[in-house]
């Protein structure tokens, strides 16, 4: 019988990886498609109207 214990370090690593994924997903969905608008300043004008 194989007994696997999950250490606190493993839980911290899982949390860190999940957080990194969420940040990367946000950039992929929200920032990258509007990169040119941010570069030209047009996105800032759109954000103020929200």
C-alpha positions in Angstrom: 0.0 0.0 0.0 1.4 3.4 -1.0 0.7 6.3 1.4 1.2 9.7 0.0 1.3 12.7 2.4 0.7 16.2 1.1 3.1 18.6 2.7 2.5 22.2 3.4 5.2 23.0 0.8 3.2 21.1 -1.9 0.1 23.0 -1.0 2.0 26.3 -1.3 3.3 25.3 -4.6 -0.2 24.3 -5.9 -1.5 27.7 -4.7 1.4 29.6 -6.4 0.9 27.7 -9.7 -2.8 28.3 -9.7 -2.3 32.0 -9.0 0.3 32.2 -11.8 -2.1 30.6 -14.2 -4.9 33.0 -13.3 -2.6 36.0 -13.9 -1.4 34.6 -17.2 -5.0 33.8 -18.3 -6.0 37.4 -17.5 -3.2 38.8 -19.6 -4.1 36.4 -22.5 -7.8 37.3 -22.4 -7.7 41.0 -21.5 -4.4 42.7 -22.1 -2.8 41.0 -25.2 -5.8 41.5 -27.5 -5.8 45.2 -26.6 -2.0 45.7 -26.6 -2.0 48.2 -29.5 -4.7 50.2 -27.8 -2.7 50.4 -24.6 0.4 51.4 -26.6 -1.4 54.2 -28.4 -3.3 55.3 -25.3 -6.7 54.6 -26.7 -7.4 51.9 -24.1 -7.0 54.4 -21.3 -9.7 56.5 -22.8 -12.1 53.5 -23.0 -11.3 52.5 -19.4 -12.3 55.9 -18.0 -15.8 55.6 -19.4 -16.5 52.4 -17.5 
